[in-house]
Amino acid sequence: MRKNTLDFLKEYFPLIISLFILSTISIIHIFTNDLWILNPATDPLVATFTTQFFINFIERIIIISSIIAFVILIMMLSQKLSTRKKAKIHHLEIDKPKEYQW
């Protein structure tokens, strides 16, 4: 029973973490007022930086997030393939007849 639970957690761990992060972000970003909206006329942050800065910043976030997601995907696929390969090798070793010394 314990092995099945661990397999379940291994399979669904990324999904569980993603849901946790999304729910945390949703809770943090629920605002009751509109003070979080930046006004170019009154906020120095918007007045100091150009529109291109914000566009570049968002592009960097998207690129870095994509690279990280791709690396995690490759790691998960390689783990799954190596696990299957080990299971095949283990299965073949079990099927071999044992040699006895007399």
CYANA upper distance limits for C-alpha pairs under 8 A (distance plus 0.5 A):
  1 MET  CA      5 THR  CA      6.96
  2 ARG  CA      6 LEU  CA      6.77
  3 LYS  CA      7 ASP  CA      6.64
  4 ASN  CA      8 PHE  CA      6.59
  5 THR  CA      9 LEU  CA      6.72
  6 LEU  CA     10 LYS  CA      6.61
  7 ASP  CA     11 GLU  CA      6.64
  8 PHE  CA     12 TYR  CA      6.64
  9 LEU  CA     13 PHE  CA      5.84
 12 TYR  CA     16 ILE  CA      6.64
 13 PHE  CA     17 ILE  CA      6.62
 14 PRO  CA     18 SER  CA      6.52
 15 LEU  CA     19 LEU  CA      6.64
 16 ILE  CA     20 PHE  CA      6.65
 17 ILE  CA     21 ILE  CA      6.62
 18 SER  CA     22 LEU  CA      6.57
 19 LEU  CA     23 SER  CA      6.49
 20 PHE  CA     24 THR  CA      6.57
 21 ILE  CA     25 ILE  CA      6.60
 22 LEU  CA     26 SER  CA      6.55
 23 SER  CA     27 ILE  CA      6.65
 24 THR  CA     28 ILE  CA      6.66
 25 ILE  CA     29 HIS  CA      6.51
 26 SER  CA     30 ILE  CA      6.82
 31 PHE  CA     36 TRP  CA      8.43
 38 LEU  CA     43 ASP  CA      6.78
 38 LEU  CA     46 VAL  CA      7.54
 39 ASN  CA     43 ASP  CA      6.02
 39 ASN  CA     46 VAL  CA      7.78
 40 PRO  CA     44 PRO  CA      8.10
 40 PRO  CA     46 VAL  CA      5.80
 40 PRO  CA     47 ALA  CA      6.37
 41 ALA  CA     47 ALA  CA      7.88
 43 ASP  CA     47 ALA  CA      6.96
 44 PRO  CA     48 THR  CA      6.24
 45 LEU  CA     49 PHE  CA      6.92
 46 VAL  CA     50 THR  CA      7.67
 49 PHE  CA     53 PHE  CA      6.71
 49 PHE  CA     54 PHE  CA      8.15
 50 THR  CA     54 PHE  CA      7.53
 51 THR  CA     55 ILE  CA      6.84
 52 GLN  CA     56 ASN  CA      6.53
 53 PHE  CA     57 PHE  CA      6.57
 54 PHE  CA     58 ILE  CA      6.71
 55 ILE  CA     59 GLU  CA      6.69
 56 ASN  CA     60 ARG  CA      6.65
 57 PHE  CA     61 ILE  CA      6.82
 58 ILE  CA     62 ILE  CA      6.71
 59 GLU  CA     63 ILE  CA      6.59
 60 ARG  CA     64 ILE  CA      6.45
 61 ILE  CA     65 SER  CA      6.43
 62 ILE  CA     66 SER  CA      6.50
 63 ILE  CA     67 ILE  CA      6.68
 64 ILE  CA     68 ILE  CA      6.67
 65 SER  CA     69 ALA  CA      6.57
 66 SER  CA     70 PHE  CA      6.53
 67 ILE  CA     71 VAL  CA      6.63
 68 ILE  CA     72 ILE  CA      6.68
 69 ALA  CA     73 LEU  CA      6.58
 70 PHE  CA     74 ILE  CA      6.68
 71 VAL  CA     75 MET  CA      6.65
 72 ILE  CA     76 MET  CA      6.63
 73 LEU  CA     77 LEU  CA      6.66
 74 ILE  CA     78 SER  CA      6.55
 75 MET  CA     79 GLN  CA      6.59
 76 MET  CA     80 LYS  CA      6.66
 77 LEU  CA     81 LEU  CA      6.62
 78 SER  CA     82 SER  CA      6.52
 79 GLN  CA     83 THR  CA      6.58
 80 LYS  CA     84 ARG  CA      6.78
 81 LEU  CA     85 LYS  CA      6.62
 82 SER  CA     86 LYS  CA      6.56
 83 THR  CA     87 ALA  CA      6.64
 84 ARG  CA     88 LYS  CA      6.68
 85 LYS  CA     89 ILE  CA      6.70
 86 LYS  CA     90 HIS  CA      6.48
 87 ALA  CA     91 HIS  CA      6.50
 88 LYS  CA     92 LEU  CA      6.68
 89 ILE  CA     93 GLU  CA      6.71
 90 HIS  CA     94 ILE  CA      6.84
 91 HIS  CA     95 ASP  CA      6.92
 92 LEU  CA     96 LYS  CA      6.99
